[in-house]
């Protein structure tokens, strides 16, 4: 097996805070309705980390096998690309990660629903399987959806809607109309991270047949798309505050949009795709900050 450093590299730890943002926001929404369980919260976080690591392993494998990760690519060198992990070992790592993720998901489902709510158990089990499928098929296989410009849709569905609304449902066993607004906002911000990655890699992706939305629409249109991905979430949270009648003094989570808007200005004026690599961490951590401030402000509001 490859050394520990190589596996940590393949796990892409810097992506984990972003993946946790939806769980934190969904938990905050549940707390607004008087529902919280620390065990469910911890299990949801661990399960999400498991799915994200599986996705990162699979992405490393799929892009490495297809040659998309190469000397033209901007950003950190990938484990398979560099030879730090062999193809066989990385495939075994994906299998082990899937097993751990599904085991955590099953424990989470049991803790949330027991054995009495068979319909809920079935629904969330299927959602778990779909999460694994989405993680694997993004770049792996003969027909990966990430190479057809479908990655944005799946990130929005799984990181945004499922992450926020699904985690809320684990606590409340119900959904509320206004909860869709934070779910949409987090989903779009997560898509923003993917779009920023695609903006950075537009030249390499086009050269190797990875037709992301940015490759299809072009770099400049991709930046306009990015503007929408960052600005619409602000509107969603403003509308959420209005509909929930949250006092402005309890809305300090909006401060997270200051670095988000600074980031947006940087993207809009950048002409060289390679200069966007440093913005990835800023966008991901700003989204995580938004989630953390949101759950803190909810507790103060309560």
Buried (B, 14 or more C-beta within 10 A) or exposed (E): EBEEEBBEBBBBEEBBBBBBBBBBBBBBBBBBBEBBBEEBBEBBBBBBBBBBBBBBBBBBBBBBBBEBBBEEBBBEEBBBBEEBBEEEBBBBBBEEBBEBBBEBBBBBBEBBBEEEBEEBBEBBBEBBEBBBEBBBBBBBEEEBBBBEBBBBEBBBBBBBBBBBBBBBBBBBEEBBEBBBBBBBBBBBBBBBBBBBBBBBBBBBBBBBEBBBBBBEBEBEEBBEBBBEBBBBBBEBBBEBBEEBEBEEEBBEBBEBBEBBBEBBEBBEEBEEBEBBBEBBBBBBBBBBBBBBBBBBBBEEBE
